[in-house]
Amino acid sequence: MSRAFVNEDATHEPEPRYILPPRESPRFEAAAARVLLEGAHIGNTRSAETATGHAWGDLALVPHIEDLIREAEGLGDERMARLGRRYLQTAARNEQSR
């Protein structure tokens, strides 16, 4: 194999593991919203989307994201609040494109 295609400096960190209740649980969507923000926080939204089955900006999670923004603001966690607001912006664009 050509050395041009080998990244010797690449880290091979395992994908994050997210703990979620069963999909049929009434708590699943709230947990999925939290997981999406946590995935974005670590820069790995794709793994969170895969774990939850929800895409970034999924309209179904908007009420839960709004709750998480309020929680983050109450805790002084501006990074998580900002990520939540970004999620809402994407959801608004998704709503407009319907």
N, CA, C and O of each residue as an XYZ file, in Angstrom:
392
protein
N       0.856     -1.180      0.000
C       0.000      0.000      0.000
C       0.897      1.236      0.000
O       1.925      1.280      0.676
N       0.497      2.201     -0.747
C       1.240      3.448     -0.825
C       1.216      4.145      0.524
O       0.189      4.164      1.203
N       2.340      4.714      0.908
C       2.411      5.441      2.168
C       1.519      6.681      2.146
O       1.192      7.224      3.201
N       1.124      7.134      0.958
C       0.247      8.300      0.854
C      -1.108      8.028      1.503
O      -1.808      8.962      1.895
N      -1.477      6.759      1.615
C      -2.780      6.407      2.169
C      -2.706      5.899      3.597
O      -3.703      5.416      4.133
N      -1.559      5.998      4.210
C      -1.388      5.528      5.575
C      -1.190      6.727      6.487
O      -0.281      7.533      6.289
N      -2.041      6.830      7.472
C      -1.903      7.909      8.443
C      -1.382      7.286      9.732
O      -2.155      6.785     10.549
N      -0.081      7.324      9.902
C       0.526      6.701     11.065
C       0.209      7.443     12.360
O       0.329      6.885     13.450
N      -0.202      8.721     12.230
C      -0.497      9.507     13.418
C      -1.963      9.401     13.842
O      -2.358      9.963     14.864
N      -2.761      8.689     13.065
C      -4.193      8.603     13.382
C      -4.387      7.890     14.717
O      -3.737      6.886     15.011
N      -5.288      8.432     15.501
C      -5.626      7.751     16.745
C      -6.769      6.798     16.456
O      -7.624      7.075     15.615
N      -6.779      5.716     17.133
C      -7.822      4.718     16.935
C      -8.622      4.603     18.217
O      -8.678      3.557     18.863
N      -9.232      5.716     18.554
C     -10.053      5.740     19.756
C     -11.357      5.027     19.465
O     -11.920      5.174     18.381
N     -11.838      4.259     20.423
C     -13.110      3.577     20.209
C     -14.255      4.586     20.142
O     -14.184      5.674     20.714
N     -15.296      4.198     19.438
C     -16.492      5.037     19.368
C     -17.063      5.177     20.774
O     -16.999      4.242     21.572
N     -17.617      6.341     21.071
C     -18.218      6.512     22.394
C     -19.397      5.560     22.569
O     -20.069      5.198     21.603
N     -19.632      5.165     23.800
C     -20.769      4.302     24.123
C     -21.787      5.150     24.860
O     -21.467      5.833     25.834
N     -22.981      5.097     24.392
C     -24.047      5.881     24.993
C     -25.034      4.933     25.673
O     -25.395      3.889     25.129
N     -25.455      5.318     26.861
C     -26.431      4.527     27.602
C     -27.813      5.123     27.328
O     -28.076      6.284     27.641
N     -28.666      4.326     26.751
C     -30.023      4.767     26.420
C     -31.033      3.761     26.958
O     -30.759      2.562     26.996
N     -32.194      4.247     27.371
C     -33.248      3.307     27.746
C     -33.761      2.603     26.484
O     -33.432      3.021     25.374
N     -34.548      1.558     26.635
C     -35.119      0.904     25.450
C     -35.932      1.910     24.618
O     -36.521      2.844     25.162
N     -35.954      1.708     23.322
C     -36.652      2.635     22.422
C     -38.122      2.807     22.770
O     -38.693      3.871     22.530
N     -38.735      1.785     23.328
C     -40.154      1.891     23.672
C     -40.394      2.612     24.996
O     -41.541      2.852     25.373
N     -39.335      2.954     25.691
C     -39.453      3.673     26.965
C     -39.924      5.105     26.726
O     -39.514      5.739     25.753
N     -40.777      5.614     27.601
C     -41.187      7.016     27.460
C     -40.030      7.992     27.698
O     -40.150      9.177     27.388
N     -38.923      7.509     28.239
C     -37.753      8.358     28.497
C     -36.754      8.356     27.342
O     -35.759      9.079     27.381
N     -37.016      7.543     26.310
C     -36.024      7.393     25.239
C     -35.728      8.704     24.516
O     -34.559      9.039     24.321
N     -36.741      9.444     24.118
C     -36.486     10.654     23.331
C     -35.721     11.708     24.127
O     -34.858     12.391     23.576
N     -36.024     11.845     25.407
C     -35.272     12.798     26.237
C     -33.811     12.359     26.330
O     -32.902     13.186     26.247
N     -33.591     11.063     26.501
C     -32.220     10.547     26.569
C     -31.518     10.708     25.223
O     -30.329     11.023     25.178
N     -32.243     10.495     24.131
C     -31.656     10.648     22.796
C     -31.225     12.094     22.566
O     -30.163     12.343     21.995
N     -32.045     13.046     23.008
C     -31.680     14.460     22.862
C     -30.378     14.754     23.609
O     -29.497     15.439     23.089
N     -30.267     14.238     24.818
C     -29.046     14.452     25.613
C     -27.842     13.822     24.911
O     -26.771     14.426     24.856
N     -28.011     12.618     24.379
C     -26.916     11.929     23.695
C     -26.468     12.713     22.464
O     -25.269     12.804     22.197
N     -27.405     13.278     21.713
C     -27.016     14.070     20.536
C     -26.184     15.282     20.938
O     -25.199     15.606     20.275
N     -26.573     15.949     22.016
C     -25.770     17.094     22.462
C     -24.412     16.635     22.991
O     -23.403     17.300     22.758
N     -24.377     15.507     23.700
C     -23.099     14.989     24.199
C     -22.190     14.603     23.035
O     -20.990     14.875     23.066
N     -22.761     13.969     22.008
C     -21.972     13.610     20.830
C     -21.402     14.838     20.148
O     -20.237     14.849     19.748
N     -22.220     15.874     20.014
C     -21.736     17.119     19.409
C     -20.646     17.743     20.276
O     -19.676     18.303     19.764
N     -20.813     17.642     21.580
C     -19.840     18.221     22.505
C     -18.453     17.604     22.328
O     -17.441     18.293     22.458
N     -18.411     16.301     22.029
C     -17.107     15.649     21.842
C     -16.694     15.606     20.367
O     -15.671     15.019     20.013
N     -17.513     16.243     19.512
C     -17.168     16.294     18.101
C     -17.461     15.018     17.344
O     -16.828     14.744     16.325
N     -18.413     14.229     17.826
C     -18.748     12.984     17.163
C     -20.265     12.822     17.088
O     -20.842     11.906     17.673
N     -20.885     13.725     16.362
C     -22.339     13.699     16.225
C     -22.800     12.428     15.529
O     -23.847     11.872     15.862
N     -22.025     11.978     14.577
C     -22.423     10.791     13.810
C     -22.639      9.580     14.714
O     -23.606      8.841     14.526
N     -21.768      9.365     15.681
C     -21.949      8.206     16.568
C     -23.220      8.353     17.403
O     -23.900      7.366     17.685
N     -23.537      9.584     17.796
C     -24.762      9.825     18.569
C     -25.993      9.604     17.702
O     -26.993      9.059     18.170
N     -25.927     10.022     16.446
C     -27.048      9.798     15.529
C     -27.274      8.299     15.322
O     -28.411      7.829     15.299
N     -26.185      7.567     15.175
C     -26.284      6.122     14.994
C     -26.877      5.458     16.235
O     -27.734      4.581     16.127
N     -26.422      5.876     17.397
C     -26.897      5.271     18.647
C     -28.373      5.550     18.898
O     -29.087      4.695     19.423
N     -28.832      6.737     18.529
C     -30.201      7.134     18.841
C     -31.192      6.871     17.722
O     -32.388      6.718     17.968
N     -30.700      6.820     16.499
C     -31.595      6.714     15.356
C     -32.216      8.048     14.984
O     -33.102      8.103     14.132
N     -31.762      9.126     15.613
C     -32.252     10.474     15.322
C     -31.135     11.281     14.676
O     -29.981     11.220     15.100
N     -31.493     12.031     13.653
C     -30.528     12.914     13.000
C     -30.445     14.234     13.753
O     -31.380     14.629     14.449
N     -29.322     14.901     13.605
C     -29.146     16.237     14.180
C     -30.208     17.153     13.583
O     -30.316     17.268     12.362
N     -30.981     17.795     14.428
C     -32.027     18.686     13.972
C     -33.389     18.016     13.832
O     -34.330     18.629     13.328
N     -33.507     16.768     14.270
C     -34.784     16.040     14.204
C     -35.836     16.800     15.003
O     -35.656     17.072     16.190
N     -36.926     17.136     14.342
C     -37.980     17.939     14.968
C     -38.615     17.249     16.175
O     -39.095     17.926     17.085
N     -38.626     15.935     16.197
C     -39.259     15.201     17.295
C     -38.595     15.472     18.641
O     -39.224     15.315     19.688
N     -37.332     15.878     18.618
C     -36.597     16.074     19.873
C     -36.560     17.521     20.344
O     -35.988     17.810     21.395
N     -37.153     18.426     19.596
C     -37.080     19.853     19.927
C     -37.512     20.159     21.363
O     -36.797     20.890     22.047
N     -38.647     19.638     21.860
C     -39.019     19.969     23.244
C     -37.970     19.522     24.262
O     -37.742     20.200     25.264
N     -37.342     18.394     24.006
C     -36.319     17.884     24.928
C     -35.045     18.729     24.846
O     -34.394     18.983     25.860
N     -34.702     19.155     23.652
C     -33.531     20.026     23.483
C     -33.772     21.349     24.201
O     -32.866     21.875     24.848
N     -34.978     21.889     24.094
C     -35.298     23.136     24.800
C     -35.135     22.959     26.305
O     -34.623     23.850     26.983
N     -35.566     21.814     26.832
C     -35.369     21.526     28.263
C     -33.882     21.470     28.612
O     -33.458     21.983     29.648
N     -33.095     20.842     27.735
C     -31.656     20.713     27.990
C     -30.952     22.067     27.924
O     -29.992     22.307     28.658
N     -31.421     22.940     27.058
C     -30.843     24.294     26.992
C     -31.092     25.012     28.316
O     -30.179     25.612     28.883
N     -32.330     24.947     28.806
C     -32.641     25.591     30.096
C     -31.798     24.996     31.220
O     -31.297     25.722     32.078
N     -31.644     23.681     31.212
C     -30.823     23.019     32.228
C     -29.372     23.495     32.156
O     -28.764     23.828     33.173
N     -28.830     23.521     30.939
C     -27.435     23.943     30.750
C     -27.239     25.388     31.192
O     -26.248     25.714     31.845
N     -28.185     26.251     30.834
C     -28.079     27.656     31.245
C     -28.128     27.778     32.765
O     -27.399     28.582     33.347
N     -28.974     26.993     33.403
C     -29.062     27.011     34.860
C     -27.783     26.554     35.531
O     -27.448     26.999     36.629
N     -27.065     25.654     34.854
C     -25.796     25.153     35.390
C     -24.606     26.006     34.959
O     -23.476     25.768     35.388
N     -24.863     26.998     34.112
C     -23.770     27.833     33.613
C     -22.940     27.138     32.545
O     -21.798     27.528     32.300
N     -23.495     26.117     31.908
C     -22.783     25.363     30.876
C     -23.109     25.972     29.512
O     -23.974     25.477     28.789
N     -22.409     27.042     29.178
C     -22.689     27.777     27.938
C     -22.424     26.927     26.703
O     -23.128     27.062     25.702
N     -21.427     26.060     26.754
C     -21.116     25.207     25.593
C     -22.312     24.330     25.239
O     -22.701     24.268     24.073
N     -22.904     23.651     26.222
C     -24.051     22.785     25.948
C     -25.267     23.609     25.528
O     -26.024     23.187     24.654
N     -25.461     24.762     26.131
C     -26.576     25.627     25.735
C     -26.404     26.066     24.287
O     -27.371     26.095     23.527
N     -25.186     26.404     23.904
C     -24.906     26.835     22.528
C     -25.155     25.684     21.545
O     -25.718     25.893     20.470
N     -24.736     24.475     21.916
C     -24.990     23.317     21.058
C     -26.488     23.081     20.904
O     -26.961     22.754     19.816
N     -27.226     23.246     21.988
C     -28.676     23.100     21.924
C     -29.304     24.124     20.994
O     -30.216     23.803     20.231
N     -28.819     25.349     21.057
C     -29.348     26.389     20.170
C     -29.016     26.086     18.707
O     -29.821     26.353     17.815
N     -27.829     25.528     18.467
C     -27.477     25.126     17.099
C     -28.402     24.021     16.599
O     -28.812     24.008     15.438
N     -28.719     23.101     17.496
C     -29.659     22.034     17.147
C     -30.991     22.651     16.729
O     -31.570     22.261     15.715
N     -31.476     23.617     17.513
C     -32.756     24.256     17.208
C     -32.706     25.003     15.875
O     -33.698     25.028     15.147
N     -31.575     25.603     15.552
C     -31.436     26.283     14.255
C     -31.565     25.283     13.108
O     -32.230     25.552     12.108
N     -30.924     24.130     13.266
C     -31.020     23.095     12.235
C     -32.451     22.580     12.141
O     -32.965     22.358     11.044
N     -33.094     22.390     13.293
C     -34.480     21.925     13.285
C     -35.389     22.943     12.587
O     -36.302     22.558     11.856
N     -35.148     24.220     12.805
C     -35.948     25.266     12.156
C     -35.761     25.214     10.639
O     -36.724     25.371      9.888
N     -34.532     24.996     10.192
C     -34.282     24.870      8.749
C     -34.992     23.631      8.204
O     -35.547     23.659      7.105
N     -34.973     22.541      8.981
C     -35.668     21.326      8.558
C     -37.161     21.568      8.441
O     -37.809     21.071      7.520
N     -37.699     22.330      9.372
C     -39.125     22.651      9.360
C     -39.483     23.474      8.122
O     -40.512     23.240      7.488
N     -38.638     24.426      7.789
C     -38.885     25.291      6.627
C     -38.810     24.522      5.324
O     -39.513     24.852      4.369
N     -37.966     23.498      5.268
C     -37.783     22.759      4.015
C     -38.845     21.678      3.825
O     -38.830     20.971      2.818
N     -39.749     21.545      4.764
C     -40.821     20.540      4.641
C     -41.777     20.893      3.562
O     -42.737     20.159      3.323
